[in-house]
Amino acid sequence: MIGDRWGVHESEVVRSYPCDDFVTSPALQAWRGVSVAAPVEAVWPWVAQVRIAPYSYDWIDNLGRRSPRELVSLPEPRVGDRFTTAAGREWGRIVSVDPGNQLTGSMLGAFMSYVLLPQDQDTTRLLLKVVMQTNRWVALGLSVGDLIMARRQLLNFKQLVERHQTTNRL
């Protein structure tokens, strides 16, 4: 499908994700990934902070409100907590969480899993998989739209984490 993969390796596409447990026959499957030059412990708080802001294109999905550029003191996410906040509204629910490893939420019929995989030399692979049961044409449109927004979100997380890692080393 057009727009179904960005930044992922074949081994990351064929692996199992927590969102797969919620949608058995998805019409939409999309994978996104980015390498972050920081350990999992530094990446996780930013991923968990998706609960308070979208971190993609704020002028589109957050009515121009800027997603925080500093970490906010939040409790660990729990199943049933809101998944994200955008445009001043709470969206979706967390359906699965393993702190430091994965966060899975549901929003508007889609299920998405953020998975953190430690790599060598304090690098983390931040992966996102989105699945949804819908018709093929809607899936195509959602895949392309998600590619644009999720790519920006993952790159923003990468930039924020790496900037804070550099600042903390000085």
PAZAPA-4460 file (N, C-alpha, C; in steps of 0.05 Angstrom, whole numbers, plus 32768, in hexadecimal, padded with zeros to 4 digits):
% residues 170
    n_x    n_y    n_z   ca_x   ca_y   ca_z    c_x    c_y    c_z   seq   type   mol
   8011   7FE8   8000   8000   8000   8000   8012   8019   8000     1      M     A
   8009   802D   7FF2   8018   8046   7FF1   801A   8052   800D     2      I     A
   8032   805A   8015   8036   8068   802E   8036   8056   8047     3      G     A
   8038   803B   8043   8035   802A   805A   804F   8026   8069     4      D     A
   8066   802E   805E   8080   802B   806C   8091   8044   8069     5      R     A
   809D   804A   807F   80B1   8060   807F   80C5   805A   8095     6      W     A
   80DE   8059   808F   80F3   8057   80A2   80F6   803C   80B0     7      G     A
   80E9   8027   80A6   80EA   800D   80B3   80F9   7FF9   80A1     8      V     A
   8104   7FE5   80AF   8112   7FCF   80A2   80FE   7FB8   809F     9      H     A
   8103   7FA6   808D   80F1   7F8F   808A   80ED   7F7F   80A4    10      E     A
   8102   7F7C   80B4   80FF   7F6E   80CD   80EC   7F7C   80E1    11      S     A
   80EA   7F96   80DE   80D8   7FA6   80EF   80BB   7FA4   80E5    12      E     A
   80B8   7F9F   80CC   809D   7F9C   80C0   8091   7F81   80C8    13      V     A
   80A1   7F6C   80C7   8096   7F51   80CC   8094   7F4A   80EA    14      V     A
   809F   7F5A   80FB   809D   7F54   8118   8080   7F59   8122    15      R     A
   807A   7F4F   8139   8060   7F53   8145   805F   7F6D   8155    16      S     A
   8049   7F7B   8154   8045   7F93   8163   802C   7F90   8175    17      Y     A
   802B   7F9D   818C   8013   7F9A   819D   7FF9   7FA2   818F    18      P     A
   7FF9   7FB5   817D   7FE0   7FBD   816F   7FD5   7FA6   815F    19      C     A
   7FE6   7F93   8157   7FDC   7F7C   8147   7FC8   7F6B   8157    20      D     A
   7FC9   7F6C   8171   7FB7   7F5D   8182   7F9A   7F68   8182    21      D     A
   7F97   7F81   8179   7F7D   7F8E   8179   7F6F   7F8F   815F    22      F     A
   7F7D   7F8A   8149   7F71   7F8A   812E   7F7C   7F72   8120    23      V     A
   7F6B   7F5E   811C   7F74   7F45   8111   7F76   7F45   80F2    24      T     A
   7F66   7F54   80E5   7F67   7F55   80C7   7F67   7F72   80BE    25      S     A
   7F7D   7F80   80C2   7F7D   7F9D   80BC   7F7E   7FA2   809E    26      P     A
   7F6F   7FB6   8095   7F71   7FC0   8079   7F89   7FD3   8078    27      A     A
   7F8E   7FE1   808E   7FA4   7FF4   808F   7FB9   7FE8   80A2    28      L     A
   7FD2   7FE6   8098   7FE9   7FE0   80A8   7FFF   7FF4   809F    29      Q     A
   800A   8003   80B1   801E   8016   80AA   8034   8015   80BF    30      A     A
   804D   8016   80B6   8064   8014   80C7   8075   802D   80C3    31      W     A
   807F   8038   80D9   8091   804F   80D9   80A8   804A   80ED    32      R     A
   80BF   8055   80E7   80D5   8051   80FA   80EB   8065   80F7    33      G     A
   80F9   806A   810D   810F   807D   810D   8123   8073   8122    34      V     A
   813D   8078   811D   8152   8072   8131   8157   808C   8140    35      S     A
   8158   8089   815B   815D   809F   816D   8177   809B   817B    36      V     A
   8189   80AE   817A   81A3   80AC   8187   81A1   80B1   81A5    37      A     A
   8194   809E   81B2   8190   80A0   81CF   8186   8085   81D9    38      A     A
   818A   807F   81F2   8180   8065   81FD   8162   8066   8200    39      P     A
   8156   804F   8202   8139   804C   8206   812F   805D   821D    40      V     A
   813E   805E   8232   8135   806E   824A   8131   808B   8244    41      E     A
   8140   8095   8231   813D   80B2   8229   8127   80B6   8215    42      A     A
   8120   80A1   8205   810C   80A3   81F1   80F0   80A0   81FC    43      V     A
   80ED   808D   820F   80D3   8085   821A   80C3   809D   8225    44      W     A
   80CE   80AF   8235   80BE   80C5   8240   80B1   80D6   822A    45      P     A
   80BF   80D9   8213   80B4   80E9   81FD   809D   80DB   81F0    46      W     A
   80A0   80C0   81EC   808A   80B1   81E0   8072   80B1   81F3    47      V     A
   8077   80AE   820D   8061   80AE   8220   8053   80CA   8221    48      A     A
   8062   80DE   8219   8057   80FA   821A   8043   80FF   8203    49      Q     A
   8041   80EC   81F0   802D   80EF   81DB   8011   80F2   81E6    50      V     A
   800E   80EB   8200   7FF4   80EE   820D   7FEB   810B   820F    51      R     A
   7FFE   811D   820E   7FF7   8139   8212   7FF9   814A   81F9    52      I     A
   8004   813F   81E4   8007   814F   81CB   800E   813C   81B4    53      A     A
   8007   8144   819B   800B   8132   8184   8027   8131   817A    54      P     A
   8037   8146   817D   8053   8147   8174   8057   8143   8156    55      Y     A
   8042   8148   8146   8046   8146   8129   8046   8163   811E    56      S     A
   8034   8169   810C   8032   8184   8102   801D   8193   8113    57      Y     A
   8027   81A2   8127   8015   81AF   813A   8001   81C1   812D    58      D     A
   8009   81CE   8118   7FF6   81E1   810A   7FDF   81D2   80FE    59      W     A
   7FE2   81B8   80F9   7FCC   81A9   80EE   7FBB   819B   8104    60      I     A
   7FC9   818B   8114   7FB9   817A   8126   7FB8   8185   8143    61      D     A
   7FC4   819C   8147   7FC3   81A7   8162   7FBA   81C4   8162    62      N     A
   7FAD   81CC   814D   7FA2   81E8   8149   7FB8   81FD   814F    63      L     A
   7FD0   81F7   8147   7FE6   820A   814A   7FF3   820A   8165    64      G     A
   7FE8   81FC   8179   7FF5   81FA   8193   800E   81E8   8191    65      R     A
   8024   81F2   819B   803D   81E3   8198   803E   81CC   81AD    66      R     A
   8045   81B5   81A3   804A   819E   81B5   8062   81A5   81C7    67      S     A
   8061   819D   81E1   8077   81A4   81F3   8092   819C   81E9    68      P     A
   80A6   81AD   81ED   80C1   81A8   81E5   80D3   81A0   81FD    69      R     A
   80C6   819D   8214   80D3   8194   822C   80C2   817D   8237    70      E     A
   80CF   816B   8246   80C0   8156   8252   80AF   8161   8269    71      L     A
   8097   8156   826B   8084   815D   8280   8083   8145   8293    72      V     A
   8082   814B   82AC   8080   8135   82C0   8065   8127   82BE    73      S     A
   8065   810F   82B4   804C   8100   82B1   804F   80E5   82BE    74      L     A
   8039   80DA   82C9   803B   80BF   82D3   803E   80AC   82BB    75      P     A
   8047   8094   82C0   8049   8080   82AB   802D   807C   829F    76      E     A
   802B   8078   8285   8011   8073   8279   8005   8059   8282    77      P     A
   7FEB   8057   8283   7FDC   803F   828B   7FC6   803A   8277    78      R     A
   7FBF   8020   8274   7FA8   8019   8263   7F90   8029   826D    79      V     A
   7F82   8034   825A   7F6A   8044   8260   7F6F   8062   8260    80      G     A
   7F89   806A   8263   7F90   8087   8262   7F8A   8091   8245    81      D     A
   7F88   80AC   8243   7F85   80B7   8228   7F9E   80B1   8218    82      R     A
   7F9B   80AE   81FE   7FB1   80A8   81ED   7FC0   80C1   81E5    83      F     A
   7FB2   80D5   81DC   7FBF   80EE   81D5   7FAC   8106   81D9    84      T     A
   7FB7   811D   81D6   7FA7   8136   81D7   7FAF   8146   81BE    85      T     A
   7F9B   814E   81AF   7F9F   815F   8197   7F88   8172   8194    86      A     A
   7F8E   8189   818B   7F79   819E   8186   7F69   81A3   81A0    87      A     A
   7F77   81A1   81B7   7F6A   81A7   81D0   7F57   8191   81DA    88      G     A
   7F57   817A   81CC   7F45   8164   81D4   7F54   814A   81D9    89      R     A
   7F4A   813A   81EB   7F55   811F   81F0   7F4C   810D   81DA    90      E     A
   7F5E   80FC   81D0   7F58   80E9   81BB   7F62   80CD   81C3    91      W     A
   7F50   80BA   81C0   7F57   809E   81C3   7F5E   8095   81DF    92      G     A
   7F65   807C   81E1   7F6C   8070   81FA   7F85   805E   81F6    93      R     A
   7F95   805C   820B   7FAB   8048   820C   7F9E   802D   8211    94      I     A
   7FA6   801A   8200   7F9B   7FFF   8202   7FAF   7FEA   820B    95      V     A
   7FC9   7FF1   820A   7FDE   7FE0   8212   7FF7   7FF1   8218    96      S     A
   8005   7FEA   822D   801E   7FF9   8233   8031   7FE7   8242    97      V     A
   804A   7FE9   823B   8060   7FDC   8249   8075   7FF2   824C    98      D     A
   8075   8001   8262   8087   8018   8264   80A4   8013   825C    99      P     A
   80AE   8025   824C   80C9   8022   8242   80CB   8011   8229   100      G     A
   80B6   8002   8222   80B7   7FF0   820B   80A2   7FF7   81F6   101      N     A
   8089   7FFB   81FE   8074   8000   81EA   805D   800F   81F6   102      Q     A
   8050   801E   81E5   8037   802C   81EB   8024   8028   81D4   103      L     A
   800C   801D   81D9   7FF9   8018   81C4   7FDF   8027   81CB   104      T     A
   7FD5   8036   81B7   7FBC   8044   81BB   7FA9   803F   81A5   105      G     A
   7F90   8047   81AA   7F7B   8045   8196   7F6E   8060   8193   106      S     A
   7F6A   8068   817A   7F5F   8082   8174   7F50   8081   815A   107      M     A
   7F37   8089   8159   7F27   808A   8141   7F27   8070   8131   108      L     A
   7F27   8059   8140   7F26   803F   8133   7F40   8033   812C   109      G     A
   7F56   8043   812E   7F71   8039   8128   7F7F   8031   8142   110      A     A
   7F91   801E   8140   7FA2   8016   8157   7FBE   801B   814F   111      F     A
   7FCE   8027   8161   7FE9   802D   815A   7FFC   8026   8171   112      M     A
   8012   8019   816B   8026   8011   817E   8040   8020   8179   113      S     A
   804A   802D   818E   8065   8038   818E   8076   8023   819D   114      Y     A
   808B   801A   818F   809C   8005   819B   80B9   8010   819B   115      V     A
   80C7   800D   81B2   80E2   8016   81B5   80F4   7FFD   81B6   116      L     A
   8108   7FFD   81A4   811B   7FE6   81A3   8137   7FF1   81A8   117      L     A
   8144   7FE8   81BD   8160   7FF1   81C2   8172   7FE6   81AD   118      P     A
   8185   7FF6   81A4   819A   7FEE   8191   81B5   7FF2   819E   119      Q     A
   81CA   7FED   818E   81E5   7FF1   8198   81EB   800F   819D   120      D     A
   81FE   8014   81AF   8208   802F   81B3   81F3   8043   81BA   121      Q     A
   81E2   803D   81CC   81CE   8051   81D6   81BC   805C   81BF   122      D     A
   81B4   804B   81AE   81A1   8052   8198   8188   8043   819C   123      T     A
   8171   804F   8196   8157   8042   8198   8149   8043   817E   124      T     A
   813D   802D   8176   812B   802E   815F   810F   8034   816A   125      R     A
   8103   8049   8161   80E8   8051   8168   80D6   8049   8150   126      L     A
   80C5   8035   8155   80B4   802B   8140   8097   8031   8146   127      L     A
   8088   8035   8131   806B   803A   8134   805D   8029   811F   128      L     A
   8049   801A   8128   8038   800B   8115   801C   8014   811A   129      K     A
   800D   8018   8104   7FF1   8020   8105   7FE1   800B   80F6   130      V     A
   7FCB   8001   8103   7FB9   7FEE   80F6   7F9C   7FF8   80F9   131      V     A
   7F8C   7FF0   80E5   7F70   7FF8   80E7   7F5F   7FE7   80D4   132      M     A
   7F47   7FE0   80DC   7F34   7FD3   80CB   7F24   7FE8   80BD   133      Q     A
   7F25   7FE9   80A3   7F16   7FFD   8094   7F16   7FF3   8077   134      T     A
   7F0A   8002   8065   7F0B   7FF8   8049   7F26   8001   803C   135      N     A
   7F2C   7FF4   8026   7F46   7FF8   8019   7F4B   8015   8011   136      R     A
   7F37   8023   8007   7F3B   803F   7FFE   7F40   8052   8015   137      W     A
   7F31   804E   802B   7F36   805E   8043   7F52   8058   804E   138      V     A
   7F59   803E   804E   7F74   8036   8058   7F8A   8044   8048   139      A     A
   7F87   8046   802E   7F9B   8053   801D   7F9E   8070   8025   140      L     A
   7F88   807F   8028   7F89   809B   8030   7F95   809E   804B   141      G     A
   7F8D   808D   805E   7F98   808F   8079   7FB5   8089   807A   142      L     A
   7FBE   8076   806A   7FDA   806F   8069   7FEB   8086   8060   143      S     A
   7FE3   8094   804C   7FF2   80AB   8042   7FF1   80C2   8056   144      V     A
   7FDA   80C8   8061   7FD8   80DD   8075   7FE8   80D6   808E   145      G     A
   7FE7   80BD   8097   7FF6   80B5   80AE   8014   80B7   80A9   146      D     A
   801C   80B1   8091   8039   80B3   808A   8043   80CF   808F   147      L     A
   8034   80E2   8086   803C   80FE   8089   803D   8106   80A7   148      I     A
   8029   8100   80B6   8027   8108   80D2   8039   80F8   80E4   149      M     A
   803A   80DD   80E0   804A   80CC   80F2   8068   80D1   80ED   150      A     A
   806F   80D5   80D4   808B   80DB   80CE   8094   80F4   80DD   151      R     A
   8084   8109   80DC   808B   8122   80EB   808C   811C   8109   152      R     A
   8079   810D   8113   8079   8107   8130   8092   80F9   8138   153      Q     A
   809A   80E3   812A   80B1   80D4   8131   80CB   80E5   812F   154      L     A
   80CC   80F5   811A   80E4   8107   8117   80E5   811C   812D   155      L     A
   80CE   8126   8135   80CD   8139   814C   80D7   812B   8166   156      N     A
   80CD   8113   816B   80D7   8105   8183   80F5   8101   8181   157      F     A
   80FF   80F8   816A   811C   80F4   8167   812B   810E   816D   158      K     A
   8122   8124   8161   8130   813D   8165   812F   8146   8182   159      Q     A
   8118   8144   818F   8116   814C   81AB   8127   813B   81BD   160      L     A
   8126   8121   81BA   8136   810F   81CA   8154   8114   81C7   161      V     A
   815D   8116   81AE   8179   811A   81A9   8183   8135   81B2   162      E     A
   8172   814A   81B0   8179   8164   81BA   817D   8163   81D8   163      R     A
   816A   8156   81E6   816C   8154   8203   8183   8143   820C   164      H     A
   818A   812E   81FC   81A1   811E   8203   81BB   812E   8201   165      Q     A
   81BD   813F   81EC   81D5   8150   81E9   81D6   8164   8200   166      T     A
   81C0   8171   8206   81BF   8184   821C   81C7   8178   8237   167      T     A
   81BE   8160   823C   81C3   8152   8255   81E0   8149   8257   168      N     A
   81EE   8146   8241   820B   813E   8241   821D   8156   8246   169      R     A
   8213   816E   8240   8224   8185   8244   8227   818E   8261   170      L     A
***
